[in-house]
Amino acid sequence: MNERVTIELDAEVLKRAREAGVDLSLVLKKAVDRELHLRRSDEQRKAEADRWYQEHKEEVDSYNEFIAENGLFSDDLRKF
């Protein structure tokens, strides 16, 4: 469900955004989503990482097994 909000924006910026066809609602949504993402706690970040790993465990384990058996494609290119 969408809600209407009122924001203040510099007139020149608003004019340029309209001329460029910028979807201000989308820009605001993305900015708020990014800000919320940055404000996550360490516990939230760990829970998200754990959840991601569990969802992709089979692929990650398969890749790690392949690398353990075959090495990296760049192994022969390393100078160190």
PDB file with SEQRES, HELIX, SHEET and CRYST1 records, atoms N, CA, C and O in Angstrom:
SEQRES   1 A   80  MET ASN GLU ARG VAL THR ILE GLU LEU ASP ALA GLU VAL          
SEQRES   2 A   80  LEU LYS ARG ALA ARG GLU ALA GLY VAL ASP LEU SER LEU          
SEQRES   3 A   80  VAL LEU LYS LYS ALA VAL ASP ARG GLU LEU HIS LEU ARG          
SEQRES   4 A   80  ARG SER ASP GLU GLN ARG LYS ALA GLU ALA ASP ARG TRP          
SEQRES   5 A   80  TYR GLN GLU HIS LYS GLU GLU VAL ASP SER TYR ASN GLU          
SEQRES   6 A   80  PHE ILE ALA GLU ASN GLY LEU PHE SER ASP ASP LEU ARG          
SEQRES   7 A   80  LYS PHE                                                      
HELIX    1 AA1 ALA A   11  ALA A   20  1                                  10    
HELIX    2 AA2 LEU A   24  LEU A   38  1                                  15    
HELIX    3 AA3 ASP A   42  ASN A   70  1                                  29    
HELIX    4 AA4 ASP A   75  LEU A   77  5                                   3    
CRYST1    1.000    1.000    1.000  90.00  90.00  90.00 P 1           1          
ATOM      1  N   MET A   1       0.837  -1.165   0.000  1.00  0.00           N  
ATOM      2  CA  MET A   1       0.000   0.000   0.000  1.00  0.00           C  
ATOM      3  C   MET A   1       0.894   1.245   0.000  1.00  0.00           C  
ATOM      4  O   MET A   1       1.847   1.327   0.776  1.00  0.00           O  
ATOM      5  N   ASN A   2       0.600   2.172  -0.834  1.00  0.00           N  
ATOM      6  CA  ASN A   2       1.361   3.415  -0.918  1.00  0.00           C  
ATOM      7  C   ASN A   2       0.712   4.487  -0.061  1.00  0.00           C  
ATOM      8  O   ASN A   2      -0.507   4.521   0.108  1.00  0.00           O  
ATOM      9  N   GLU A   3       1.546   5.352   0.472  1.00  0.00           N  
ATOM     10  CA  GLU A   3       1.057   6.509   1.220  1.00  0.00           C  
ATOM     11  C   GLU A   3       1.651   7.757   0.611  1.00  0.00           C  
ATOM     12  O   GLU A   3       2.771   7.737   0.101  1.00  0.00           O  
ATOM     13  N   ARG A   4       0.922   8.813   0.663  1.00  0.00           N  
ATOM     14  CA  ARG A   4       1.373  10.092   0.132  1.00  0.00           C  
ATOM     15  C   ARG A   4       2.169  10.812   1.219  1.00  0.00           C  
ATOM     16  O   ARG A   4       1.758  10.848   2.379  1.00  0.00           O  
ATOM     17  N   VAL A   5       3.311  11.383   0.835  1.00  0.00           N  
ATOM     18  CA  VAL A   5       4.127  12.166   1.758  1.00  0.00           C  
ATOM     19  C   VAL A   5       4.448  13.508   1.101  1.00  0.00           C  
ATOM     20  O   VAL A   5       4.360  13.654  -0.118  1.00  0.00           O  
ATOM     21  N   THR A   6       4.810  14.453   1.902  1.00  0.00           N  
ATOM     22  CA  THR A   6       5.210  15.761   1.403  1.00  0.00           C  
ATOM     23  C   THR A   6       6.677  15.978   1.755  1.00  0.00           C  
ATOM     24  O   THR A   6       7.088  15.787   2.899  1.00  0.00           O  
ATOM     25  N   ILE A   7       7.451  16.374   0.766  1.00  0.00           N  
ATOM     26  CA  ILE A   7       8.859  16.673   1.007  1.00  0.00           C  
ATOM     27  C   ILE A   7       9.165  18.051   0.421  1.00  0.00           C  
ATOM     28  O   ILE A   7       8.447  18.549  -0.446  1.00  0.00           O  
ATOM     29  N   GLU A   8      10.233  18.644   0.910  1.00  0.00           N  
ATOM     30  CA  GLU A   8      10.692  19.907   0.358  1.00  0.00           C  
ATOM     31  C   GLU A   8      11.915  19.634  -0.490  1.00  0.00           C  
ATOM     32  O   GLU A   8      12.794  18.861  -0.110  1.00  0.00           O  
ATOM     33  N   LEU A   9      11.959  20.280  -1.644  1.00  0.00           N  
ATOM     34  CA  LEU A   9      13.066  20.085  -2.568  1.00  0.00           C  
ATOM     35  C   LEU A   9      13.383  21.416  -3.217  1.00  0.00           C  
ATOM     36  O   LEU A   9      12.476  22.175  -3.558  1.00  0.00           O  
ATOM     37  N   ASP A  10      14.642  21.700  -3.388  1.00  0.00           N  
ATOM     38  CA  ASP A  10      15.082  22.926  -4.041  1.00  0.00           C  
ATOM     39  C   ASP A  10      14.410  23.033  -5.408  1.00  0.00           C  
ATOM     40  O   ASP A  10      14.387  22.067  -6.170  1.00  0.00           O  
ATOM     41  N   ALA A  11      13.860  24.219  -5.717  1.00  0.00           N  
ATOM     42  CA  ALA A  11      13.098  24.428  -6.950  1.00  0.00           C  
ATOM     43  C   ALA A  11      13.915  24.103  -8.200  1.00  0.00           C  
ATOM     44  O   ALA A  11      13.401  23.502  -9.143  1.00  0.00           O  
ATOM     45  N   GLU A  12      15.177  24.500  -8.204  1.00  0.00           N  
ATOM     46  CA  GLU A  12      16.024  24.240  -9.371  1.00  0.00           C  
ATOM     47  C   GLU A  12      16.265  22.745  -9.545  1.00  0.00           C  
ATOM     48  O   GLU A  12      16.237  22.232 -10.663  1.00  0.00           O  
ATOM     49  N   VAL A  13      16.499  22.057  -8.449  1.00  0.00           N  
ATOM     50  CA  VAL A  13      16.705  20.605  -8.516  1.00  0.00           C  
ATOM     51  C   VAL A  13      15.437  19.929  -9.030  1.00  0.00           C  
ATOM     52  O   VAL A  13      15.503  19.044  -9.883  1.00  0.00           O  
ATOM     53  N   LEU A  14      14.288  20.345  -8.513  1.00  0.00           N  
ATOM     54  CA  LEU A  14      13.012  19.784  -8.950  1.00  0.00           C  
ATOM     55  C   LEU A  14      12.799  20.017 -10.444  1.00  0.00           C  
ATOM     56  O   LEU A  14      12.367  19.114 -11.160  1.00  0.00           O  
ATOM     57  N   LYS A  15      13.101  21.225 -10.913  1.00  0.00           N  
ATOM     58  CA  LYS A  15      12.944  21.553 -12.335  1.00  0.00           C  
ATOM     59  C   LYS A  15      13.825  20.650 -13.192  1.00  0.00           C  
ATOM     60  O   LYS A  15      13.371  20.087 -14.188  1.00  0.00           O  
ATOM     61  N   ARG A  16      15.092  20.519 -12.792  1.00  0.00           N  
ATOM     62  CA  ARG A  16      16.020  19.690 -13.564  1.00  0.00           C  
ATOM     63  C   ARG A  16      15.599  18.228 -13.541  1.00  0.00           C  
ATOM     64  O   ARG A  16      15.724  17.532 -14.549  1.00  0.00           O  
ATOM     65  N   ALA A  17      15.100  17.754 -12.397  1.00  0.00           N  
ATOM     66  CA  ALA A  17      14.651  16.367 -12.294  1.00  0.00           C  
ATOM     67  C   ALA A  17      13.463  16.119 -13.217  1.00  0.00           C  
ATOM     68  O   ALA A  17      13.409  15.101 -13.908  1.00  0.00           O  
ATOM     69  N   ARG A  18      12.518  17.045 -13.227  1.00  0.00           N  
ATOM     70  CA  ARG A  18      11.347  16.896 -14.106  1.00  0.00           C  
ATOM     71  C   ARG A  18      11.759  16.914 -15.571  1.00  0.00           C  
ATOM     72  O   ARG A  18      11.274  16.112 -16.370  1.00  0.00           O  
ATOM     73  N   GLU A  19      12.658  17.835 -15.920  1.00  0.00           N  
ATOM     74  CA  GLU A  19      13.131  17.911 -17.309  1.00  0.00           C  
ATOM     75  C   GLU A  19      13.827  16.624 -17.733  1.00  0.00           C  
ATOM     76  O   GLU A  19      13.750  16.219 -18.893  1.00  0.00           O  
ATOM     77  N   ALA A  20      14.500  15.991 -16.794  1.00  0.00           N  
ATOM     78  CA  ALA A  20      15.222  14.754 -17.092  1.00  0.00           C  
ATOM     79  C   ALA A  20      14.326  13.519 -16.999  1.00  0.00           C  
ATOM     80  O   ALA A  20      14.762  12.413 -17.319  1.00  0.00           O  
ATOM     81  N   GLY A  21      13.089  13.698 -16.568  1.00  0.00           N  
ATOM     82  CA  GLY A  21      12.176  12.566 -16.456  1.00  0.00           C  
ATOM     83  C   GLY A  21      12.461  11.674 -15.260  1.00  0.00           C  
ATOM     84  O   GLY A  21      12.154  10.482 -15.283  1.00  0.00           O  
ATOM     85  N   VAL A  22      13.044  12.244 -14.223  1.00  0.00           N  
ATOM     86  CA  VAL A  22      13.388  11.470 -13.023  1.00  0.00           C  
ATOM     87  C   VAL A  22      12.115  11.128 -12.254  1.00  0.00           C  
ATOM     88  O   VAL A  22      11.283  11.997 -11.994  1.00  0.00           O  
ATOM     89  N   ASP A  23      11.974   9.861 -11.896  1.00  0.00           N  
ATOM     90  CA  ASP A  23      10.848   9.401 -11.078  1.00  0.00           C  
ATOM     91  C   ASP A  23      11.227   9.637  -9.615  1.00  0.00           C  
ATOM     92  O   ASP A  23      11.942   8.834  -9.015  1.00  0.00           O  
ATOM     93  N   LEU A  24      10.745  10.739  -9.049  1.00  0.00           N  
ATOM     94  CA  LEU A  24      11.136  11.112  -7.689  1.00  0.00           C  
ATOM     95  C   LEU A  24      10.690  10.083  -6.654  1.00  0.00           C  
ATOM     96  O   LEU A  24      11.391   9.849  -5.669  1.00  0.00           O  
ATOM     97  N   SER A  25       9.543   9.475  -6.867  1.00  0.00           N  
ATOM     98  CA  SER A  25       9.083   8.442  -5.932  1.00  0.00           C  
ATOM     99  C   SER A  25      10.049   7.274  -5.893  1.00  0.00           C  
ATOM    100  O   SER A  25      10.380   6.764  -4.823  1.00  0.00           O  
ATOM    101  N   LEU A  26      10.500   6.853  -7.071  1.00  0.00           N  
ATOM    102  CA  LEU A  26      11.449   5.740  -7.148  1.00  0.00           C  
ATOM    103  C   LEU A  26      12.792   6.119  -6.523  1.00  0.00           C  
ATOM    104  O   LEU A  26      13.395   5.322  -5.804  1.00  0.00           O  
ATOM    105  N   VAL A  27      13.251   7.328  -6.800  1.00  0.00           N  
ATOM    106  CA  VAL A  27      14.520   7.792  -6.230  1.00  0.00           C  
ATOM    107  C   VAL A  27      14.441   7.812  -4.705  1.00  0.00           C  
ATOM    108  O   VAL A  27      15.365   7.357  -4.031  1.00  0.00           O  
ATOM    109  N   LEU A  28      13.353   8.333  -4.163  1.00  0.00           N  
ATOM    110  CA  LEU A  28      13.193   8.390  -2.711  1.00  0.00           C  
ATOM    111  C   LEU A  28      13.134   6.987  -2.117  1.00  0.00           C  
ATOM    112  O   LEU A  28      13.757   6.719  -1.090  1.00  0.00           O  
ATOM    113  N   LYS A  29      12.386   6.094  -2.759  1.00  0.00           N  
ATOM    114  CA  LYS A  29      12.290   4.724  -2.260  1.00  0.00           C  
ATOM    115  C   LYS A  29      13.668   4.072  -2.207  1.00  0.00           C  
ATOM    116  O   LYS A  29      14.036   3.460  -1.205  1.00  0.00           O  
ATOM    117  N   LYS A  30      14.431   4.207  -3.300  1.00  0.00           N  
ATOM    118  CA  LYS A  30      15.777   3.618  -3.345  1.00  0.00           C  
ATOM    119  C   LYS A  30      16.677   4.222  -2.273  1.00  0.00           C  
ATOM    120  O   LYS A  30      17.455   3.504  -1.645  1.00  0.00           O  
ATOM    121  N   ALA A  31      16.579   5.525  -2.059  1.00  0.00           N  
ATOM    122  CA  ALA A  31      17.412   6.197  -1.058  1.00  0.00           C  
ATOM    123  C   ALA A  31      17.064   5.717   0.347  1.00  0.00           C  
ATOM    124  O   ALA A  31      17.956   5.468   1.157  1.00  0.00           O  
ATOM    125  N   VAL A  32      15.779   5.587   0.635  1.00  0.00           N  
ATOM    126  CA  VAL A  32      15.359   5.115   1.961  1.00  0.00           C  
ATOM    127  C   VAL A  32      15.766   3.653   2.149  1.00  0.00           C  
ATOM    128  O   VAL A  32      16.255   3.283   3.216  1.00  0.00           O  
ATOM    129  N   ASP A  33      15.568   2.822   1.127  1.00  0.00           N  
ATOM    130  CA  ASP A  33      15.992   1.419   1.219  1.00  0.00           C  
ATOM    131  C   ASP A  33      17.490   1.320   1.501  1.00  0.00           C  
ATOM    132  O   ASP A  33      17.919   0.521   2.333  1.00  0.00           O  
ATOM    133  N   ARG A  34      18.280   2.133   0.804  1.00  0.00           N  
ATOM    134  CA  ARG A  34      19.739   2.111   1.006  1.00  0.00           C  
ATOM    135  C   ARG A  34      20.092   2.554   2.424  1.00  0.00           C  
ATOM    136  O   ARG A  34      20.942   1.945   3.073  1.00  0.00           O  
ATOM    137  N   GLU A  35      19.451   3.596   2.897  1.00  0.00           N  
ATOM    138  CA  GLU A  35      19.726   4.094   4.247  1.00  0.00           C  
ATOM    139  C   GLU A  35      19.372   3.037   5.292  1.00  0.00           C  
ATOM    140  O   GLU A  35      20.127   2.823   6.240  1.00  0.00           O  
ATOM    141  N   LEU A  36      18.252   2.391   5.125  1.00  0.00           N  
ATOM    142  CA  LEU A  36      17.860   1.329   6.071  1.00  0.00           C  
ATOM    143  C   LEU A  36      18.845   0.170   6.024  1.00  0.00           C  
ATOM    144  O   LEU A  36      19.180  -0.418   7.052  1.00  0.00           O  
ATOM    145  N   HIS A  37      19.301  -0.148   4.828  1.00  0.00           N  
ATOM    146  CA  HIS A  37      20.290  -1.223   4.665  1.00  0.00           C  
ATOM    147  C   HIS A  37      21.584  -0.876   5.408  1.00  0.00           C  
ATOM    148  O   HIS A  37      22.180  -1.737   6.055  1.00  0.00           O  
ATOM    149  N   LEU A  38      22.011   0.371   5.314  1.00  0.00           N  
ATOM    150  CA  LEU A  38      23.249   0.790   5.962  1.00  0.00           C  
ATOM    151  C   LEU A  38      23.125   0.821   7.485  1.00  0.00           C  
ATOM    152  O   LEU A  38      24.127   0.712   8.191  1.00  0.00           O  
ATOM    153  N   ARG A  39      21.911   0.967   7.987  1.00  0.00           N  
ATOM    154  CA  ARG A  39      21.701   1.084   9.430  1.00  0.00           C  
ATOM    155  C   ARG A  39      21.424  -0.245  10.123  1.00  0.00           C  
ATOM    156  O   ARG A  39      21.091  -0.267  11.308  1.00  0.00           O  
ATOM    157  N   ARG A  40      21.557  -1.341   9.405  1.00  0.00           N  
ATOM    158  CA  ARG A  40      21.320  -2.647  10.024  1.00  0.00           C  
ATOM    159  C   ARG A  40      22.346  -2.906  11.119  1.00  0.00           C  
ATOM    160  O   ARG A  40      23.488  -2.455  11.035  1.00  0.00           O  
ATOM    161  N   SER A  41      21.935  -3.619  12.121  1.00  0.00           N  
ATOM    162  CA  SER A  41      22.845  -3.969  13.210  1.00  0.00           C  
ATOM    163  C   SER A  41      23.740  -5.126  12.779  1.00  0.00           C  
ATOM    164  O   SER A  41      23.471  -5.794  11.780  1.00  0.00           O  
ATOM    165  N   ASP A  42      24.803  -5.354  13.540  1.00  0.00           N  
ATOM    166  CA  ASP A  42      25.691  -6.486  13.263  1.00  0.00           C  
ATOM    167  C   ASP A  42      24.934  -7.804  13.316  1.00  0.00           C  
ATOM    168  O   ASP A  42      25.198  -8.709  12.525  1.00  0.00           O  
ATOM    169  N   GLU A  43      23.992  -7.911  14.245  1.00  0.00           N  
ATOM    170  CA  GLU A  43      23.208  -9.138  14.365  1.00  0.00           C  
ATOM    171  C   GLU A  43      22.340  -9.347  13.124  1.00  0.00           C  
ATOM    172  O   GLU A  43      22.200 -10.472  12.643  1.00  0.00           O  
ATOM    173  N   GLN A  44      21.760  -8.263  12.608  1.00  0.00           N  
ATOM    174  CA  GLN A  44      20.946  -8.366  11.399  1.00  0.00           C  
ATOM    175  C   GLN A  44      21.801  -8.768  10.203  1.00  0.00           C  
ATOM    176  O   GLN A  44      21.397  -9.599   9.390  1.00  0.00           O  
ATOM    177  N   ARG A  45      22.986  -8.171  10.105  1.00  0.00           N  
ATOM    178  CA  ARG A  45      23.885  -8.508   8.994  1.00  0.00           C  
ATOM    179  C   ARG A  45      24.290  -9.982   9.054  1.00  0.00           C  
ATOM    180  O   ARG A  45      24.305 -10.669   8.032  1.00  0.00           O  
ATOM    181  N   LYS A  46      24.617 -10.460  10.250  1.00  0.00           N  
ATOM    182  CA  LYS A  46      25.004 -11.869  10.397  1.00  0.00           C  
ATOM    183  C   LYS A  46      23.845 -12.784  10.065  1.00  0.00           C  
ATOM    184  O   LYS A  46      24.034 -13.799   9.395  1.00  0.00           O  
ATOM    185  N   ALA A  47      22.649 -12.445  10.521  1.00  0.00           N  
ATOM    186  CA  ALA A  47      21.471 -13.269  10.233  1.00  0.00           C  
ATOM    187  C   ALA A  47      21.208 -13.312   8.728  1.00  0.00           C  
ATOM    188  O   ALA A  47      20.876 -14.369   8.190  1.00  0.00           O  
ATOM    189  N   GLU A  48      21.354 -12.175   8.045  1.00  0.00           N  
ATOM    190  CA  GLU A  48      21.155 -12.138   6.597  1.00  0.00           C  
ATOM    191  C   GLU A  48      22.215 -12.972   5.884  1.00  0.00           C  
ATOM    192  O   GLU A  48      21.900 -13.698   4.941  1.00  0.00           O  
ATOM    193  N   ALA A  49      23.469 -12.875   6.324  1.00  0.00           N  
ATOM    194  CA  ALA A  49      24.543 -13.658   5.715  1.00  0.00           C  
ATOM    195  C   ALA A  49      24.316 -15.152   5.939  1.00  0.00           C  
ATOM    196  O   ALA A  49      24.498 -15.954   5.023  1.00  0.00           O  
ATOM    197  N   ASP A  50      23.923 -15.520   7.141  1.00  0.00           N  
ATOM    198  CA  ASP A  50      23.642 -16.929   7.435  1.00  0.00           C  
ATOM    199  C   ASP A  50      22.488 -17.450   6.584  1.00  0.00           C  
ATOM    200  O   ASP A  50      22.543 -18.559   6.053  1.00  0.00           O  
ATOM    201  N   ARG A  51      21.446 -16.635   6.463  1.00  0.00           N  
ATOM    202  CA  ARG A  51      20.276 -17.024   5.660  1.00  0.00           C  
ATOM    203  C   ARG A  51      20.688 -17.197   4.193  1.00  0.00           C  
ATOM    204  O   ARG A  51      20.279 -18.153   3.534  1.00  0.00           O  
ATOM    205  N   TRP A  52      21.505 -16.254   3.688  1.00  0.00           N  
ATOM    206  CA  TRP A  52      21.961 -16.345   2.303  1.00  0.00           C  
ATOM    207  C   TRP A  52      22.780 -17.622   2.098  1.00  0.00           C  
ATOM    208  O   TRP A  52      22.596 -18.337   1.113  1.00  0.00           O  
ATOM    209  N   TYR A  53      23.685 -17.899   3.039  1.00  0.00           N  
ATOM    210  CA  TYR A  53      24.515 -19.091   2.906  1.00  0.00           C  
ATOM    211  C   TYR A  53      23.662 -20.350   2.894  1.00  0.00           C  
ATOM    212  O   TYR A  53      23.894 -21.245   2.081  1.00  0.00           O  
ATOM    213  N   GLN A  54      22.685 -20.432   3.777  1.00  0.00           N  
ATOM    214  CA  GLN A  54      21.821 -21.618   3.815  1.00  0.00           C  
ATOM    215  C   GLN A  54      21.051 -21.777   2.503  1.00  0.00           C  
ATOM    216  O   GLN A  54      20.852 -22.899   2.036  1.00  0.00           O  
ATOM    217  N   GLU A  55      20.620 -20.675   1.911  1.00  0.00           N  
ATOM    218  CA  GLU A  55      19.893 -20.726   0.642  1.00  0.00           C  
ATOM    219  C   GLU A  55      20.792 -21.143  -0.520  1.00  0.00           C  
ATOM    220  O   GLU A  55      20.307 -21.699  -1.505  1.00  0.00           O  
ATOM    221  N   HIS A  56      22.100 -20.880  -0.415  1.00  0.00           N  
ATOM    222  CA  HIS A  56      23.030 -21.145  -1.511  1.00  0.00           C  
ATOM    223  C   HIS A  56      24.110 -22.159  -1.136  1.00  0.00           C  
ATOM    224  O   HIS A  56      25.114 -22.289  -1.835  1.00  0.00           O  
ATOM    225  N   LYS A  57      23.902 -22.865  -0.048  1.00  0.00           N  
ATOM    226  CA  LYS A  57      24.917 -23.772   0.490  1.00  0.00           C  
ATOM    227  C   LYS A  57      25.389 -24.796  -0.545  1.00  0.00           C  
ATOM    228  O   LYS A  57      26.589 -25.030  -0.685  1.00  0.00           O  
ATOM    229  N   GLU A  58      24.460 -25.396  -1.256  1.00  0.00           N  
ATOM    230  CA  GLU A  58      24.830 -26.429  -2.222  1.00  0.00           C  
ATOM    231  C   GLU A  58      25.763 -25.873  -3.302  1.00  0.00           C  
ATOM    232  O   GLU A  58      26.758 -26.509  -3.650  1.00  0.00           O  
ATOM    233  N   GLU A  59      25.447 -24.696  -3.829  1.00  0.00           N  
ATOM    234  CA  GLU A  59      26.277 -24.086  -4.864  1.00  0.00           C  
ATOM    235  C   GLU A  59      27.639 -23.671  -4.319  1.00  0.00           C  
ATOM    236  O   GLU A  59      28.661 -23.896  -4.968  1.00  0.00           O  
ATOM    237  N   VAL A  60      27.662 -23.069  -3.137  1.00  0.00           N  
ATOM    238  CA  VAL A  60      28.918 -22.630  -2.530  1.00  0.00           C  
ATOM    239  C   VAL A  60      29.820 -23.827  -2.260  1.00  0.00           C  
ATOM    240  O   VAL A  60      31.010 -23.796  -2.571  1.00  0.00           O  
ATOM    241  N   ASP A  61      29.258 -24.873  -1.686  1.00  0.00           N  
ATOM    242  CA  ASP A  61      30.051 -26.067  -1.383  1.00  0.00           C  
ATOM    243  C   ASP A  61      30.571 -26.723  -2.658  1.00  0.00           C  
ATOM    244  O   ASP A  61      31.708 -27.194  -2.695  1.00  0.00           O  
ATOM    245  N   SER A  62      29.746 -26.754  -3.700  1.00  0.00           N  
ATOM    246  CA  SER A  62      30.163 -27.328  -4.978  1.00  0.00           C  
ATOM    247  C   SER A  62      31.316 -26.529  -5.579  1.00  0.00           C  
ATOM    248  O   SER A  62      32.281 -27.106  -6.080  1.00  0.00           O  
ATOM    249  N   TYR A  63      31.216 -25.219  -5.528  1.00  0.00           N  
ATOM    250  CA  TYR A  63      32.286 -24.362  -6.055  1.00  0.00           C  
ATOM    251  C   TYR A  63      33.577 -24.566  -5.259  1.00  0.00           C  
ATOM    252  O   TYR A  63      34.654 -24.709  -5.839  1.00  0.00           O  
ATOM    253  N   ASN A  64      33.464 -24.577  -3.943  1.00  0.00           N  
ATOM    254  CA  ASN A  64      34.647 -24.769  -3.109  1.00  0.00           C  
ATOM    255  C   ASN A  64      35.305 -26.121  -3.370  1.00  0.00           C  
ATOM    256  O   ASN A  64      36.532 -26.222  -3.372  1.00  0.00           O  
ATOM    257  N   GLU A  65      34.512 -27.143  -3.587  1.00  0.00           N  
ATOM    258  CA  GLU A  65      35.057 -28.475  -3.891  1.00  0.00           C  
ATOM    259  C   GLU A  65      35.777 -28.454  -5.238  1.00  0.00           C  
ATOM    260  O   GLU A  65      36.855 -29.031  -5.380  1.00  0.00           O  
ATOM    261  N   PHE A  66      35.178 -27.785  -6.225  1.00  0.00           N  
ATOM    262  CA  PHE A  66      35.811 -27.676  -7.541  1.00  0.00           C  
ATOM    263  C   PHE A  66      37.160 -26.975  -7.435  1.00  0.00           C  
ATOM    264  O   PHE A  66      38.141 -27.429  -8.024  1.00  0.00           O  
ATOM    265  N   ILE A  67      37.219 -25.877  -6.693  1.00  0.00           N  
ATOM    266  CA  ILE A  67      38.472 -25.131  -6.540  1.00  0.00           C  
ATOM    267  C   ILE A  67      39.508 -25.974  -5.796  1.00  0.00           C  
ATOM    268  O   ILE A  67      40.685 -25.960  -6.154  1.00  0.00           O  
ATOM    269  N   ALA A  68      39.083 -26.705  -4.771  1.00  0.00           N  
ATOM    270  CA  ALA A  68      40.010 -27.557  -4.027  1.00  0.00           C  
ATOM    271  C   ALA A  68      40.615 -28.622  -4.932  1.00  0.00           C  
ATOM    272  O   ALA A  68      41.789 -28.963  -4.788  1.00  0.00           O  
ATOM    273  N   GLU A  69      39.829 -29.148  -5.856  1.00  0.00           N  
ATOM    274  CA  GLU A  69      40.317 -30.208  -6.747  1.00  0.00           C  
ATOM    275  C   GLU A  69      41.098 -29.663  -7.938  1.00  0.00           C  
ATOM    276  O   GLU A  69      42.064 -30.286  -8.380  1.00  0.00           O  
ATOM    277  N   ASN A  70      40.690 -28.506  -8.462  1.00  0.00           N  
ATOM    278  CA  ASN A  70      41.250 -28.003  -9.717  1.00  0.00           C  
ATOM    279  C   ASN A  70      42.067 -26.728  -9.589  1.00  0.00           C  
ATOM    280  O   ASN A  70      42.776 -26.353 -10.523  1.00  0.00           O  
ATOM    281  N   GLY A  71      41.981 -26.070  -8.471  1.00  0.00           N  
ATOM    282  CA  GLY A  71      42.656 -24.793  -8.299  1.00  0.00           C  
ATOM    283  C   GLY A  71      41.930 -23.675  -9.029  1.00  0.00           C  
ATOM    284  O   GLY A  71      40.896 -23.895  -9.660  1.00  0.00           O  
ATOM    285  N   LEU A  72      42.484 -22.477  -8.936  1.00  0.00           N  
ATOM    286  CA  LEU A  72      41.910 -21.319  -9.610  1.00  0.00           C  
ATOM    287  C   LEU A  72      42.484 -21.196 -11.012  1.00  0.00           C  
ATOM    288  O   LEU A  72      43.614 -21.616 -11.259  1.00  0.00           O  
ATOM    289  N   PHE A  73      41.719 -20.627 -11.928  1.00  0.00           N  
ATOM    290  CA  PHE A  73      42.192 -20.462 -13.300  1.00  0.00           C  
ATOM    291  C   PHE A  73      43.437 -19.587 -13.357  1.00  0.00           C  
ATOM    292  O   PHE A  73      44.229 -19.689 -14.293  1.00  0.00           O  
ATOM    293  N   SER A  74      43.607 -18.737 -12.368  1.00  0.00           N  
ATOM    294  CA  SER A  74      44.721 -17.785 -12.386  1.00  0.00           C  
ATOM    295  C   SER A  74      45.947 -18.277 -11.614  1.00  0.00           C  
ATOM    296  O   SER A  74      46.925 -17.540 -11.482  1.00  0.00           O  
ATOM    297  N   ASP A  75      45.909 -19.492 -11.112  1.00  0.00           N  
ATOM    298  CA  ASP A  75      47.038 -19.995 -10.321  1.00  0.00           C  
ATOM    299  C   ASP A  75      48.365 -19.900 -11.077  1.00  0.00           C  
ATOM    300  O   ASP A  75      49.388 -19.570 -10.476  1.00  0.00           O  
ATOM    301  N   ASP A  76      48.367 -20.180 -12.372  1.00  0.00           N  
ATOM    302  CA  ASP A  76      49.614 -20.142 -13.153  1.00  0.00           C  
ATOM    303  C   ASP A  76      50.053 -18.724 -13.482  1.00  0.00           C  
ATOM    304  O   ASP A  76      51.181 -18.513 -13.928  1.00  0.00           O  
ATOM    305  N   LEU A  77      49.176 -17.753 -13.266  1.00  0.00           N  
ATOM    306  CA  LEU A  77      49.492 -16.376 -13.615  1.00  0.00           C  
ATOM    307  C   LEU A  77      50.080 -15.594 -12.447  1.00  0.00           C  
ATOM    308  O   LEU A  77      50.623 -14.507 -12.643  1.00  0.00           O  
ATOM    309  N   ARG A  78      49.981 -16.124 -11.260  1.00  0.00           N  
ATOM    310  CA  ARG A  78      50.463 -15.395 -10.076  1.00  0.00           C  
ATOM    311  C   ARG A  78      51.979 -15.226 -10.093  1.00  0.00           C  
ATOM    312  O   ARG A  78      52.719 -16.107 -10.531  1.00  0.00           O  
ATOM    313  N   LYS A  79      52.406 -14.096  -9.615  1.00  0.00           N  
ATOM    314  CA  LYS A  79      53.843 -13.805  -9.546  1.00  0.00           C  
ATOM    315  C   LYS A  79      54.330 -13.847  -8.089  1.00  0.00           C  
ATOM    316  O   LYS A  79      55.499 -13.566  -7.824  1.00  0.00           O  
ATOM    317  N   PHE A  80      53.449 -14.194  -7.148  1.00  0.00           N  
ATOM    318  CA  PHE A  80      53.855 -14.222  -5.738  1.00  0.00           C  
ATOM    319  C   PHE A  80      53.641 -15.574  -5.139  1.00  0.00           C  
ATOM    320  O   PHE A  80      53.929 -15.779  -3.959  1.00  0.00           O  
TER     321      PHE A  80                                                      
END                                                                             
